[in-house]
Structures are given as C-alpha cells and as structure tokens.
Amino acid sequence: MFDKLEDLLIRFEEIMGELQEPDVANDQVRFRKLMKEQADLTPIVEAYTEYKNAKQAITDSEEMLESESDEEMRELLKEELSSSKKRVEELEHELKILLLPKDPNDDKNIIVEIRAGAGGDESALFAAEVYRMYVHYAESRRWKTEMISFNENGIGGFKEVVFMINGQGVYSRMKYESGVHRVQRVPETESGGRIHTSTITVAVMPEAEEVDVEINEKDIRIDVMRASGNGGQCVNTTDSAVRLTHYPTGIVIYSQTEKSQLQNKEKAFRLLRSKLYELELEKQQSAEAEARRSQIGTGDRSEKIRTYNFPQGRVTEHRIKLTLYKIDAIMNGDLDEIIDSLIAADQAMRLSGLENNG
C-alpha cells in the first residue's frame, strides 16, 4: 500500500508543477483533466502526509523517552506516544478506504425514476412525497434538479415521475436509493383509520454521455404530438411533445415538460441514453462473480430497501438494519445520516472483501 502512496505523492507533485506551466491554462481539456486529478488525489495526499508526520512523532517520542529521566516529562511523552499511535491506526484505515477502487460513475449526474407500485392513489401520493424529499435533499447539497416527465393521478400524486439531478458527486451518494420504498400509514382516503402498506420503486441511473452509448438512428422512431395536461395555459397548442421508441429494447420515452420540441427531444434522448447505459451496466454486474459484488451496492430494483412508518415516526433502512425516529426531517430531505451509514457499510464490505482476497 505504501509504495502506491509514495507513487501518488510523486504524481501529485508533478500535477502541481504542470499546473504552474503558463501553457496549461490555454489548453482547457488538459487543464480540466489536471484539476480533476488534483482534486481526486488531494484527500489521499493530505491523509498520507499526516500519517507520515504521526509516524515520525512516534519515533521522536520513543527516542526522547529513552533519554528522559524527569517523571512528569516522561508521562507527557507517553501521552503523546499513545495519541500518535491511535492516530496512525485511524489514518491507516482512512487510507485503505481512500485507495478503494472508485466507481467510474460516481461523478456523473443522475436520472431518477419514481414509479407508484402497490397501493393505488396512496402509492402515487407517496411517490410525490419522495420526489419532494429528493428535491429538498438536492437543494441542501446545492445540486440542481430538472423535471423530465411526469404522470399525475389527479389528486396531487405521481403515477410516475422522471427527473435529473446535476451536481458534484451526485451518483456517489444517490446510487443507494434504487429499490423498493415501503410506506405504512393511515391514508387520507381511509375513513376507518386502518394502517395501509403501499410501495413505490425508485431507479437511479447515471447520466450517460454520448461517448458512453452509441444510438443508431435506424433503431429509433420519433413521434411528435401536442402536450397533454389539465387544460388552461399549461397546454401547448403546438406539437411540442416528443415520444421516442427504441426498437431493439422496446423502451418508450415521452417528454413534454419544455415548450420547445427541440428541448423535449434533447431531454428524451438523454433519458434514453441513460436507460441503455444502465442496461449495459446491469449486464456487466450480473457477469461479475457474486462474491465480488457489493451487497449494498446499487440496489436491485425489486429489493425492499426502506420502510417509512408514519404512526411510529420511524424510517428503517433494511440493508444495514438502521432505524431512525425522525421521519418528518427525513421526508424534508434530511438524508445524510442514512446515506453516510450506507456508504460506510459499503466501504467496510468492500474492504473486508479485498482483505479476504488478499
């Protein structure tokens, strides 16, 4: 591990040197590449530098203890030694996590698809609440959200909603949201006061760039039509809505949120690219050995991952057996504690997998 860290330290110094060169700023592609590499290496270099300093502090304290006869001074040195040893252990663990192979999609923007499942109108209402939960969470992290398409049920719920989230490291945190989310509560439509259980499905897809997926024009049928809606000023009188049909997979995309046909077409293609990219990723993952695949990972869509129990005010994350009694805060976008716990569990699992294979 330490040979690799020394190499990364040398590379970091090379990057810093290259960024000082006057020509680099003129070549924007190279400049961006170097800045990204610098940003990726900075936390590793900082932790490794602190690790080396802590190791040196241990050596210094041990040497001074050998020659020191004053009892008070010896106690002080022993405390310093103990604190440095503890810090070295913490930094070793931190460095192992920092050196774990990165998911190549972690820095990508995402497309989120929320679909109502079992539970009719109540499920659609919950789908709309989860959509708002993600919008609030995105705002708290200064990410931007953008609607792609939605299908309302007429009482404020969504049978289906598809939207984008753009920002730094979005996929690295949101990928754990894929799966079945279950809600338990007394629906507003229920007169008898009985608790119902409903489900919704969340799918989080990394946004695919054009280089990630090649789409053959012959495989696509494009239909344009008037946008549908509840009437009034919202509905366009021009053929601005776009429907794409991808023959090889049977995927159909409908986009009508923009006033211009061109923008709707662009959104539809972005969604199609991401869906095809996700199909490709699923093929790769299923081809990998079960032992190497993370158990927490990016969630099978059919896996029940979380329960929101409103009468008890609790949210239970089934994959890591975490229960939090702050349902109102969570529904308002306070997701960091859940996501941080999932990331930590995922890292621990991957780390033990590496150590067992090593």
NUTOR-286965 format. One record per residue: residue in three letters; x, y, z of N, C-alpha, C in turn. Coordinates in pm, whole numbers, padded with zeros to 5 digits, always signed. Atoms other than C-alpha are relative to their C-alpha. Example, Ala and Ser with C-alpha at 12.3 -4.5 7.8 and 13.67 -1.06 7.14 Angstrom:
ALA+00089-00119+00000+01230-00450+00780+00090+00120+00000 SER-00082-00119-00006+01367-00106+00714-00077+00109+00073 
This chain:
MET+00083-00121+00000+00000+00000+00000+00087+00126+00000 PHE-00080-00122-00016+00278+00243+00094+00082+00035-00124 ASP-00068-00027+00128+00464+00201-00236-00093+00080-00091 LYS+00100-00067+00084+00145+00304-00411-00020+00145+00046 LEU+00020-00135-00055+00105+00604-00178+00117+00092-00037 GLU-00118-00080+00038+00461+00720-00249-00010+00042-00148 ASP+00018-00030+00143+00387+00697-00625-00104+00111-00021 LEU+00106-00102+00011+00068+00902-00578+00050+00136+00045 LEU-00059-00125-00050+00263+01162-00381+00086+00066-00109 ILE-00085-00049+00110+00514+01193-00668-00089+00056-00112 ARG+00091-00044+00107+00228+01218-00920-00066+00133+00037 PHE+00065-00123-00047+00059+01489-00709+00095+00120-00019 GLU-00098-00109+00015+00379+01696-00709+00020+00034-00148 GLU-00011-00023+00145+00408+01650-01088-00117+00087-00050 ILE+00120-00075+00042+00049+01777-01133+00012+00146+00043 MET-00015-00137-00051+00116+02081-00913+00100+00079-00085 GLY-00101-00064+00087+00424+02153-01128-00057+00034-00136 GLU+00060-00021+00134+00231+02112-01455-00100+00116+00002 LEU+00100-00108-00009-00044+02347-01333+00064+00138+00006 GLN-00072-00129-00005+00219+02619-01284+00048+00044-00139 GLU-00049-00034+00134+00319+02600-01652-00096+00097-00069 PRO+00088-00102+00061+00189+02905-01846-00088-00053-00113 ASP+00075+00050+00116+00073+02698-02148-00125-00079+00039 VAL+00108+00093-00040-00161+02471-01946-00137+00067-00004 ALA+00129-00070-00004-00436+02731-01897-00059+00020-00139 ASN+00050-00017+00138-00460+02772-02277-00064-00126-00055 ASP+00056+00128+00044-00538+02403-02323-00106-00043+00102 GLN+00106+00021-00098-00875+02377-02146-00024-00148+00034 VAL+00024+00144-00024-00911+01998-02189+00105-00054+00097 ARG-00109+00047-00087-00570+01930-02032-00011+00063+00140 PHE+00013-00072-00127-00630+02194-01762-00108-00066+00088 ARG+00110+00063-00076-00964+02035-01659+00040-00138+00050 LYS-00044+00136-00036-00809+01685-01659+00095+00006+00121 LEU-00097-00014-00111-00523+01800-01432-00070+00045+00129 MET+00072-00049-00118-00760+01987-01198-00081-00112+00065 LYS+00079+00113-00053-00981+01676-01165+00092-00098+00072 GLU-00095+00094-00061-00679+01454-01095+00053+00057+00132 GLN-00048-00064-00123-00554+01705-00838-00106-00012+00111 ALA+00110+00008-00098-00896+01712-00665-00016-00142+00053 ASP+00012+00140-00042-00908+01328-00659+00113-00041+00094 LEU-00117+00041-00080-00556+01298-00512+00015+00077+00130 THR-00021-00085-00118-00575+01582-00255-00033-00070+00133 PRO+00028+00064-00130-00757+01386+00025+00098-00113+00034 ILE-00096+00110-00023-00516+01089-00021+00133+00057+00045 VAL-00129-00062-00031-00207+01312-00015-00002+00063+00140 GLU+00011-00063-00134-00331+01504+00292+00004-00105+00110 ALA+00002+00106-00102-00405+01183+00485+00136-00067+00011 TYR-00131+00067-00001-00072+01026+00384+00107+00089+00065 THR-00095-00094-00061+00124+01340+00484-00018+00001+00152 GLU+00027+00002-00145-00047+01340+00824+00046-00133+00060 TYR-00043+00134-00045+00023+00964+00854+00152-00002+00023 LYS-00147-00002-00012+00396+01019+00791+00044+00086+00119 ASN-00032-00087-00114+00403+01304+01046-00027-00071+00132 ALA+00034+00074-00123+00230+01084+01307+00102-00110+00026 LYS-00104+00106-00015+00481+00800+01241+00130+00061+00053 GLN-00122-00070-00044+00767+01049+01286-00013+00040+00147 ALA+00024-00041-00139+00609+01174+01610+00019-00119+00096 ILE-00019+00121-00082+00609+00813+01742+00150-00024+00022 THR-00146+00021-00008+00981+00774+01662+00064+00102+00094 ASP-00057-00107-00083+01063+01111+01823-00031-00023+00148 SER+00040+00022-00139+00865+01033+02141+00075-00117+00062 GLU-00071+00119-00051+01028+00688+02176+00146+00033+00030 GLU-00142-00037-00021+01377+00834+02135+00016+00088+00125 MET-00008-00091-00115+01309+01109+02392-00028-00074+00131 LEU+00030+00077-00121+01164+00857+02638+00122-00075+00052 GLU-00121+00075-00039+01488+00659+02634+00097+00086+00081 SER-00099-00086-00066+01694+00960+02745-00059+00086+00112 GLU+00063-00090-00098+01438+01139+02965-00015-00067+00136 SER+00010+00058-00134+01457+01085+03343-00108+00068+00085 ASP+00103-00073-00074+01209+01351+03464-00136-00069-00016 GLU+00122+00080+00002+00889+01166+03562-00117+00072-00068 GLU+00109-00078+00062+00648+01446+03462+00014+00004-00152 MET-00029-00006+00143+00815+01479+03124-00027-00135-00067 ARG+00021+00136+00053+00802+01101+03075-00150-00028-00019 GLU+00145+00019+00011+00425+01099+03143-00056+00073-00123 LEU+00041-00081+00115+00379+01375+02886+00034-00068-00132 LEU-00046+00070+00121+00581+01184+02627-00081-00126-00026 LYS+00081+00122+00015+00384+00864+02696-00138+00034-00057 GLU+00131-00045+00052+00058+01054+02634+00009+00033-00149 GLU-00022-00036+00141+00194+01195+02307+00016-00125-00085 LEU-00026+00126+00072+00312+00848+02203-00130-00075-00023 SER+00128+00073+00009-00027+00691+02277-00093+00067-00101 SER+00088-00073+00091-00213+00966+02088+00047-00015-00145 SER-00053+00017+00136+00020+00935+01784-00029-00140-00053 LYS+00026+00140+00043-00022+00554+01775-00147-00018-00039 LYS+00144+00009+00028-00401+00589+01787-00030+00068-00135 ARG+00023-00075+00124-00391+00848+01505+00053-00078-00120 VAL-00055+00080+00109-00169+00620+01292-00098-00110-00040 GLU+00099+00105+00028-00426+00339+01323-00119+00056-00077 GLU+00116-00063+00067-00712+00575+01225+00035+00036-00144 LEU-00041-00043+00134-00517+00709+00927+00024-00119-00092 GLU-00019+00122+00082-00424+00357+00807-00134-00045-00056 HIS+00134+00041+00043-00795+00271+00795-00055+00098-00105 GLU+00047-00106+00091-00877+00604+00627+00066-00014-00137 LEU-00074+00013+00127-00607+00549+00363-00045-00123-00079 LYS+00049+00120+00068-00731+00196+00287-00131+00030-00072 ILE+00129-00036+00061-01079+00340+00220+00023+00093-00120 LEU-00028-00094+00110-00936+00625+00008+00059-00070-00122 LEU-00062+00073+00111-00747+00368-00201-00092-00105-00063 LEU+00095+00095+00061-01055+00153-00270-00028+00043-00144 PRO+00030-00039+00139-01128+00138-00645-00127+00084-00008 LYS+00115-00091+00013-01365+00421-00739-00097-00053-00104 ASP+00102+00030+00101-01693+00359-00918+00015+00107-00109 PRO-00022-00099+00106-01630+00524-01258-00119+00094-00022 ASN+00118-00084+00020-01985+00663-01250-00026+00099+00114 ASP+00026-00081-00120-01955+00836-00909-00015+00149-00025 ASP+00005-00144+00024-01901+01182-01056-00111+00041-00097 LYS+00101-00032+00102-02187+01158-01305-00126+00061+00063 ASN+00135-00044-00037-02519+01342-01288-00092-00121-00008 ILE+00089+00117+00000-02822+01118-01247-00138+00032-00057 ILE+00142-00006+00036-03169+01049-01382-00072-00092+00099 VAL+00076+00077-00100-03418+00934-01116-00140-00025-00054 GLU+00134+00040+00045-03735+00745-01198-00075-00053+00122 ILE+00081+00049-00114-04001+00705-00927-00134-00048-00056 ARG+00127+00056+00049-04297+00477-01001-00086-00046+00117 ALA+00093+00051-00101-04604+00413-00788-00014-00150-00019 GLY+00013+00146+00008-04640+00043-00704-00131-00044+00059 ALA+00122+00050-00064-04885-00146-00485-00058+00108+00090 GLY+00064-00096-00091-05139+00078-00314-00076+00112-00068 GLY+00085-00096+00073-05315+00281-00587+00035+00146+00026 ASP-00018-00144-00020-05368+00651-00508+00098+00031+00113 GLU-00089-00023-00115-05188+00627-00173+00147-00015-00043 SER-00136+00023+00052-04879+00490-00354+00045+00120-00085 ALA-00032-00116+00086-04894+00778-00606+00027+00125+00084 LEU-00023-00114-00090-04919+01034-00323+00137-00011+00066 PHE-00131+00019-00063-04616+00881-00154+00113+00022-00101 ALA-00101-00024+00105-04426+00887-00486+00029+00149-00012 ALA-00017-00146+00008-04485+01265-00498+00077+00052+00122 GLU-00071-00042-00122-04362+01299-00136+00148-00036-00007 VAL-00140+00043+00012-04044+01103-00209+00072+00087-00104 TYR-00057-00093+00099-03987+01319-00518+00039+00132+00070 ARG-00028-00126-00070-04012+01631-00295+00116-00018+00100 MET-00110+00030-00094-03779+01465-00039+00135+00011-00072 TYR-00126-00005+00077-03511+01424-00309+00030+00142-00048 VAL-00022-00140+00043-03562+01783-00435+00057+00081+00117 HIS-00052-00071-00119-03510+01914-00078+00143-00042+00030 TYR-00136+00049-00026-03204+01692-00036+00099+00061-00100 ALA-00086-00058+00105-03061+01817-00367+00030+00147+00033 GLU-00019-00142-00036-03116+02179-00255+00099+00015+00114 SER-00089-00010-00116-02936+02113+00074+00146-00023-00039 ARG-00137+00026+00046-02631+01993-00121+00039+00089-00120 ARG-00022-00095+00111-02656+02273-00381+00007-00070-00136 TRP+00015+00066+00129-02742+02031-00661-00122+00061-00069 LYS+00115-00054+00076-02985+02129-00938-00090-00114-00045 THR+00094+00102+00050-03300+01932-01025-00072+00054-00122 GLU+00067-00038+00125-03475+01932-01360-00101-00109-00037 MET+00107+00096+00032-03807+01766-01443+00015-00049-00144 ILE-00001+00054+00138-03809+01533-01747-00141-00038-00042 SER+00140+00034+00034-04159+01382-01741-00072-00043+00128 PHE+00079+00045-00115-04443+01306-01500-00140-00038-00046 ASN+00135+00045+00029-04780+01136-01496-00078+00011+00131 GLU+00071-00026-00125-05017+01275-01232-00125-00087+00013 ASN+00121+00082-00019-05308+01090-01073-00124+00086+00027 GLY+00116-00089-00015-05532+01400-01036-00024+00049+00141 ILE+00020-00048-00139-05513+01434-00653+00134+00038+00064 GLY-00129-00046-00052-05155+01556-00624+00108-00107+00008 GLY-00099+00109-00002-04979+01222-00665+00061-00022-00138 PHE-00065+00035+00127-04748+01086-00934-00006-00150-00021 LYS-00010+00142+00036-04805+00752-01104+00144-00031-00039 GLU-00141+00013+00039-04457+00810-01243+00059+00141-00012 VAL-00068-00128+00018-04205+01096-01228+00147-00028-00032 VAL-00139+00018+00042-03867+01120-01403+00067+00138+00003 PHE-00067-00130-00010-03619+01397-01320+00152-00020+00007 MET-00147+00003-00003-03248+01483-01336+00051+00072+00123 ILE-00070-00076-00105-03014+01586-01056+00143+00021-00050 ASN-00135-00035+00045-02694+01769-01158+00079+00058+00116 GLY-00086-00056-00106-02403+01843-00926+00121-00088+00023 GLN-00125+00071-00027-02078+01724-00779-00025-00129+00079 GLY+00009+00129-00070-02065+01354-00685-00141-00048+00026 VAL+00141+00035-00024-02442+01309-00721-00019-00152+00004 TYR+00023+00145+00006-02432+00942-00824+00064-00072+00118 SER-00071+00066-00110-02181+00855-00549-00086-00009+00126 ARG+00085+00001-00119-02446+00939-00286-00140-00055-00031 MET+00140+00036+00031-02778+00880-00465-00016-00143-00051 LYS+00014+00135+00059-02697+00537-00612-00061-00100+00099 TYR+00054+00092-00102-02802+00375-00281-00152+00008+00012 GLU+00145-00020-00012-03163+00494-00330-00081-00093-00088 SER+00073+00091+00091-03251+00238-00601-00059-00117+00077 GLY+00065+00114-00063-03503-00020-00487-00144+00033+00037 VAL+00140-00018-00039-03850-00056-00332-00005+00073+00135 HIS+00022-00076-00123-03951+00204-00070-00144-00027+00045 ARG+00132+00041-00049-04244+00098+00151-00051+00104+00101 VAL+00059-00096-00094-04482+00333+00335-00112-00068+00078 GLN+00107+00053-00085-04704+00236+00630-00065+00117+00073 ARG+00072-00109-00066-04969+00486+00741-00150-00013-00029 VAL+00144-00006+00027-05341+00565+00751-00019+00097-00116 PRO+00016-00091+00114-05421+00707+00404-00109+00103+00027 GLU+00102-00106-00015-05618+01033+00382-00135-00048-00053 THR+00125+00050+00062-05872+00842+00173-00066-00110+00085 GLU+00050+00110-00082-05922+00582+00451-00087+00056+00113 SER+00092-00053-00102-06227+00650+00668+00006-00082+00130 GLY+00003+00088-00117-06185+00354+00904+00122+00012+00090 GLY-00119-00019-00083-05844+00465+01036+00096-00118+00000 ARG-00090+00117+00004-05668+00143+00931+00132+00036-00068 ILE-00133-00024+00060-05296+00142+00852+00013-00083-00127 HIS-00022+00068+00127-05220+00056+00490+00150-00005-00031 THR-00139+00007+00048-04890-00056+00336+00000+00017-00151 SER-00011-00023+00144-04802+00081-00008+00148+00001-00037 THR-00140-00002+00043-04485+00069-00217+00019+00089-00122 ILE-00041-00069+00122-04303+00275-00475+00138-00055-00038 THR-00132+00045+00046-03998+00188-00686+00082+00120-00045 VAL-00093-00108+00040-03700+00421-00724+00112-00064-00083 ALA-00115+00043+00081-03443+00374-01002+00090+00121-00020 VAL-00098-00108+00017-03128+00589-01004+00099-00043-00108 MET-00089+00036+00112-02934+00589-01332+00104+00109-00020 PRO-00099-00104+00033-02603+00763-01403-00031+00057-00139 GLU+00027-00060+00132-02648+01012-01689+00110-00044-00096 ALA-00099+00049+00097-02479+00865-01995+00039+00111-00096 GLU-00048-00096+00101-02263+01084-02215-00015-00068-00137 GLU+00010+00058+00135-02274+01037-02592+00110-00102-00023 VAL-00111+00096+00019-01936+00860-02568-00029-00133+00068 ASP+00029+00123-00075-02085+00604-02323-00091-00095-00079 VAL+00101+00082+00070-02367+00486-02551-00015+00049-00143 GLU+00019-00036+00141-02396+00475-02926-00143-00039-00040 ILE+00138+00029+00042-02752+00505-03059-00008+00011-00152 ASN+00015+00002+00146-02820+00406-03418-00135+00063-00037 GLU+00124-00070+00039-03075+00639-03581-00106-00093-00057 LYS+00094+00095+00061-03229+00343-03766-00082-00074+00107 ASP+00068+00073-00108-03326+00190-03427-00106+00084+00070 ILE+00086-00092-00074-03534+00492-03326-00116+00050-00086 ARG+00114-00066+00065-03880+00613-03414-00035+00123+00084 ILE+00031-00124-00071-03959+00975-03325-00140+00047-00040 ASP+00135-00054+00025-04321+01090-03290-00013+00133+00072 VAL+00027-00128-00069-04421+01450-03216-00151+00016+00013 MET+00145-00015-00026-04758+01542-03066-00022+00118+00093 ARG+00031-00109-00093-04937+01802-02860+00012-00050+00143 ALA-00015+00037-00140-04858+01803-02491-00137-00013+00064 SER+00129+00016-00068-05140+01672-02274+00012+00061+00139 GLY-00004-00060-00134-05236+01834-01945-00140+00027+00047 ASN+00131-00026-00059-05520+01972-01736-00073+00117-00066 GLY+00067-00112+00068-05611+02243-01985+00057+00134+00044 GLY-00047-00134-00039-05568+02619-01949+00129+00035-00072 GLN-00119-00051+00067-05243+02794-02025+00115-00101-00004 CYS-00112+00096-00007-05026+02494-01937+00016-00080-00128 VAL-00007+00090+00114-05112+02304-02252+00043+00077-00125 ASN-00054-00061+00121-04921+02381-02567-00093-00025-00117 THR+00084+00021+00119-05112+02432-02887+00084-00045-00119 THR-00087+00050+00108-04808+02326-03095+00041-00142+00032 ASP-00046+00138-00020-04668+01978-03146+00137+00000+00068 SER-00129-00013-00068-04401+02018-02879+00041-00128+00074 ALA-00033+00124-00072-04422+01679-02700+00068-00100-00095 VAL-00078+00095+00081-04184+01408-02819-00008-00139+00062 ARG-00005+00139-00047-04209+01030-02798+00105-00076-00081 LEU-00103+00081+00067-03909+00810-02875-00030-00147+00023 THR+00013+00146-00015-03940+00437-02941+00130-00062-00048 HIS-00126+00066+00034-03621+00231-02932-00032-00146-00034 TYR+00046+00133+00044-03695-00082-03139+00073-00118+00065 PRO-00068+00119-00053-03418-00319-03012-00040-00036+00143 THR+00031+00029-00141-03517-00283-02643-00148+00017+00033 GLY+00142-00026-00028-03881-00171-02670-00021+00116+00096 ILE+00011-00114-00092-03805+00131-02448-00075+00115-00069 VAL+00074-00117+00053-04052+00419-02498+00021+00116+00096 ILE-00023-00119-00082-03967+00769-02373-00095+00110-00046 TYR+00091-00110+00033-04217+01055-02355+00047+00126+00073 SER-00047-00124-00062-04105+01414-02292-00086+00117-00045 GLN+00089-00111+00035-04336+01716-02271+00016+00120+00093 THR-00008-00106-00103-04209+01942-01989+00046+00135-00056 GLU-00048-00127+00057-04049+02202-02219-00098+00052-00105 LYS+00091-00058+00101-04230+02443-02452+00048-00027-00142 SER-00051+00021+00137-03999+02367-02745+00022-00149-00028 GLN-00015+00139+00043-03996+02041-02938+00146-00043+00006 LEU-00143+00030+00001-03617+02061-02969+00051-00037+00139 GLN-00043+00027-00138-03567+02076-02591-00057-00132+00052 ASN+00062+00126-00042-03812+01791-02532+00070-00119-00065 LYS-00070+00106+00072-03632+01584-02795+00137-00027+00067 GLU-00131+00014-00064-03296+01652-02628-00013-00073+00134 LYS+00023+00065-00130-03435+01551-02286-00032-00149-00019 ALA+00038+00139+00026-03587+01233-02431+00123-00083-00036 PHE-00122+00072+00039-03253+01134-02588+00093-00021+00121 ARG-00084+00014-00119-03070+01200-02258-00049-00116+00087 LEU+00059+00107-00081-03311+00968-02077+00022-00136-00067 LEU-00021+00126+00072-03287+00701-02348+00144-00048+00014 ARG-00142+00036-00013-02905+00711-02338+00028-00061+00138 SER-00025+00047-00136-02909+00667-01960-00062-00137+00024 LYS+00065+00131-00017-03154+00376-01978+00081-00111-00069 LEU-00080+00099+00073-02942+00197-02240+00133-00026+00073 TYR-00125+00012-00075-02628+00266-02035-00022-00087+00124 GLU+00029+00079-00119-02794+00119-01726-00018-00148-00035 LEU+00015+00139+00045-02890-00196-01921+00138-00065-00018 GLU-00137+00047+00023-02522-00228-02018+00070-00028+00134 LEU-00060+00017-00134-02412-00182-01654-00055-00125+00069 GLU+00063+00118-00062-02662-00446-01537+00060-00129-00057 LYS-00062+00118+00064-02515-00693-01791+00137-00026+00060 GLN-00136+00014-00055-02163-00623-01663-00004-00053+00143 GLN+00007+00040-00140-02267-00659-01299-00042-00145+00018 SER+00045+00139-00014-02450-00987-01350+00107-00097-00050 ALA-00109+00085+00048-02144-01118-01532+00109-00016+00106 GLU-00102+00009-00106-01928-01049-01225-00035-00111+00098 ALA+00023+00104-00101-01883-01314-00959-00077+00058+00117 GLU+00085-00045-00112-02138-01290-00675+00084+00048+00118 ALA-00085-00033-00116-01860-01278-00418+00061+00138-00011 ARG-00066-00128+00019-01710-00966-00572-00098+00117-00002 ARG+00099-00108+00010-02033-00774-00594-00038+00050+00140 SER+00035-00058-00130-02112-00536-00309-00145-00035+00034 GLN+00135+00038-00042-02415-00648-00108-00091+00122+00011 ILE+00082-00121-00014-02530-00291-00050-00015+00062-00137 GLY-00006-00039+00141-02425-00174-00392-00104+00098-00047 THR+00091-00096+00063-02662+00000-00624-00140-00058-00012 GLY+00138+00043-00018-02969-00197-00529-00073-00062-00117 ASP+00090+00064+00094-03175-00445-00719-00134+00074+00013 ARG+00124-00078-00005-03494-00262-00814-00113-00071+00074 SER+00110+00073-00065-03709-00539-00669+00027-00019+00150 GLU-00036+00020-00141-03529-00532-00332-00067+00106+00087 LYS+00064-00094-00094-03725-00378-00043+00112+00060+00085 ILE-00117-00057-00068-03469-00131+00091-00035+00083+00124 ARG+00028-00094-00109-03653+00106+00327-00149+00004+00031 THR+00140-00014-00042-03975+00138+00528-00018+00132+00073 TYR+00035-00127-00064-04132+00471+00627-00129-00025+00077 ASN+00117+00028-00082-04368+00407+00919-00045+00129+00069 PHE+00044-00131-00050-04564+00728+00988-00059-00006+00141 PRO+00056+00000-00137-04765+00621+01301+00109-00006+00107 GLN-00109+00012-00099-04437+00531+01478+00109+00106-00021 GLY-00099-00106+00027-04241+00822+01324+00137-00053-00034 ARG-00132+00061+00023-03966+00586+01212+00026-00032-00147 VAL-00045+00045+00133-03767+00510+00898+00102-00111+00025 THR-00092+00112-00017-03596+00170+00878+00069-00031-00132 GLU-00083+00033+00116-03312+00107+00632+00038-00147+00016 HIS-00011+00145-00022-03330-00273+00591+00138-00057-00033 ARG-00129+00057+00042-02991-00327+00420+00104+00003+00110 ILE-00101-00009-00107-02796-00213+00726-00066+00000+00138 LYS+00076+00009-00125-03068-00257+00992+00013+00127+00084 LEU-00007-00130-00068-03067+00114+01078-00142+00056+00013 THR+00132-00061-00022-03379+00269+01235+00018+00139+00059 LEU-00007-00138-00049-03417+00645+01282-00141+00050+00029 TYR+00132-00052-00037-03706+00811+01465-00007+00150-00030 LYS+00011-00142+00039-03713+01137+01268-00059+00009-00141 ILE+00060+00013+00133-03949+01071+00979-00028+00137-00065 ASP+00033-00132+00058-04051+01440+00938+00124+00064-00061 ALA-00126-00058+00051-03689+01556+00898+00045-00073-00126 ILE-00043+00080+00116-03614+01271+00655-00086+00034-00123 MET+00089-00033+00112-03921+01345+00440+00024+00143-00049 ASN-00033-00138+00038-03798+01705+00437+00140+00009-00061 GLY-00129+00000+00072-03470+01597+00275+00122-00024+00087 ASP-00116+00024-00088-03251+01515+00578+00045-00146-00015 LEU-00036+00139+00034-03097+01203+00419+00146-00034+00030 ASP-00144+00024-00014-02728+01244+00507+00034-00114+00095 GLU-00033+00105-00097-02732+01016+00812-00019-00139-00060 ILE+00026+00131+00065-02888+00729+00613+00107-00028-00106 ILE-00094+00021+00112-02663+00779+00308+00143-00020+00050 ASP-00135+00017-00058-02343+00821+00516+00017-00139+00059 SER-00005+00134-00061-02426+00498+00704+00010-00108-00109 LEU-00005+00096+00111-02485+00312+00374+00138+00000-00066 ILE-00134-00010+00061-02155+00442+00228+00102-00069+00090 ALA-00096+00060-00095-01965+00338+00545-00012-00153-00002 ALA+00022+00145+00003-02123-00012+00537+00052-00060-00130 ASP-00046+00046+00131-02048-00048+00166+00153-00005-00004 GLN-00147-00005-00002-01684+00058+00216+00057-00112+00086 ALA-00047+00105-00091-01641-00181+00510-00009-00137-00067 MET+00020+00128+00068-01779-00467+00300+00104-00020-00112 ARG-00098+00009+00109-01553-00389+00004+00141-00019+00055 LEU-00132+00011-00064-01254-00353+00238+00025-00142+00048 SER-00017+00137-00050-01314-00692+00400+00011-00098-00117 GLY-00011+00083+00121-01361-00841+00051+00141+00002-00055 LEU-00138-00015+00049-01021-00705-00055+00098-00074+00090 GLU-00092+00063-00096-00852-00826+00264-00010-00152-00006 ASN+00018+00146+00009-01004-01175+00230+00063-00056-00127 ASN-00060+00045+00126-00894-01197-00134+00152+00016+00001 GLY-00145-00026-00007-00552-01052-00047+00065-00103+00086 
